[in-house]
Amino acid sequence: MMKVITNNNIKCTIALAALENVIDPEIGLNVGDLGLIYNIDFDDAKSKIYVSMTLTTQFCPMGESITGAVKRVLENTFSEKEVQLHLTFNPPWSHERISEEGEKYLNL
Amino acid sequence: MFSANSNSSVVKNTTHKVVLPFYLYAALSFLVATVLLSFSTGAFTQHFFHPQILAITHVMALGWGTMIILGASHQLVPVLIEGKLYSVALAYASFVLAATGIPLLVYGFYFFDVGWPAQCGGILVNLAIVSYLVNLGYSMAKSKSENVHSVFIFMAALWLLLTTLVGLLLLYNFTGTILPNDSVHYLPLHAHMGIVGWFLLLVIGVGSRLVPLFLISKYSNDKLLWVIFILINGGMLTFIISFLYFPKNYYLLPVIAILFAIGLFGYYCYQCYKQRIRKRVDEQMKISLLSVSMMLLPMTILFIIIGLQVFGNAKVNLVIVYGFVVFFGWITAIIFGMTFKTLPFIVWNKVYHLQAGLGQTPNPKDLFNSKIFLAMSLGYFVGFILFIFGIYLKNILMLNFASIFLIMAALLYNWNVIKLLIHQPAR
């Protein structure tokens, strides 16, 4: 089960399904199952989506590419919304955030 | 709660246009070195101070080892300092200066024309290192984050500059008397500043960041890294003082300090491996981890050389084996492993950066041919072992045979590097 906090479960499920296409190229696992997404909040009044996410390490050389892809995929999925992405390392990512599917994939 | 600016704290990658020429130059240098090796096998049965051995050593140390490290570090510095590279122009300058200087220097050594071509080459190489050091220093000064890895890199770059400055001095000492002794006398000083001060310090500084990164390991131990840092730099300073002012018997002290540092780094890597999240370790990481243990091979040979020297019985061919094991063994194995861990990501970022998430994109590891990588590793391993025996036994036939394997490994390495560099997305 993915551990994402949201104010709209239905839209969050759609968002996470779309984010299955965003793969961390080193690990080969999508950002959702990897547990990189902390929050997805939808503000319908302002037509905005607020995403809070992290990376497996602060030094990740693919960070720019991964965050860019998350933003792009969500903007494509919810075309009328503007995505505001916040990258945080507090709390830092840990392997406990990996979903059961991700654990199976990584042989944990 | 949320920042309006996306990617606010994400690492800003250096443009691939700066980094890739270094990789290509290094790959071609490795091929040139193996070809020169095959033309110079006879030299490996003589004294280590031989024009052809000097030329090959400098192709390996500068064209191969240093160029690829400079390229990779332009990419990695922003990752390590959590900032961005200070100047792309300085990075280009260091490439152009080194790329022009190295062939002049190597030509000078190979034909032992230590006049203007070699001197001019030496000056250009020094200017390249100054450009790199200035770029590194400013990048670090502008970054808000300080960490042990970036200190390792900066110190290593200082040692590199010291190495090339001493090298230039030795070059001028060939034609005019500048130093109290002849240049051959100072070769161990020049060589070990480069091998330990530059290569070892840098490999540990960068490796201690990349190994846990690629293994996705939970392990981190900055205190241990600081101990390693002090042991290596302390060992090097002791070595220089011993070399200049005290009898050679004192060499054992720095060797023990450095050997201990390597042992601690081995322990660091083992802990990273043990506490890794990713269970499957790919071939490139295996070779990189193997190269850590390969550090012990030249150190063991050095112990034997020093031991024999104490009894006044050091064998010249053992010294050549030592140099060969450093450049064609340890440094080459690290580069083999790390090229195919870092270059595919740089190329992937260049080609697929804007397509990520919008459709099927290949994995970075699929951008090169893993079978060719395996064949390259095999050819290299056979050639490397045979060449060591060839040097020790002074057997030209074995040396010739071994050099064919090494050329084959270099060709396969170039094949995969060029395949990566020209990669285009499938239509």
Interface residues (C-beta under 8 A of the other chain):
Chain A: L19 N21 V22 I23 P25 E26 I27 G28 Y50 S52 L55 T56 T57 Q58 F59 C60 P61 M62 G63 E64 S65 I66 T67 G68 A69 V70 K71 R72 V73 N76 V83 Q84 L85 H86 L87 F89 S94 H95 I98 L106 N107 L108
Chain B: M1 F2 S3 A4 S6 N7 S8 S9 V10 V11 K12 N13 Q75 L76 V79 L80 E82 R209 P212 L213 F214 I216 K218 I277 R278 K279 R280 F345 W348 N349 Y352 H353 L354 A356 G357 L358 G359 T361 N363 P364
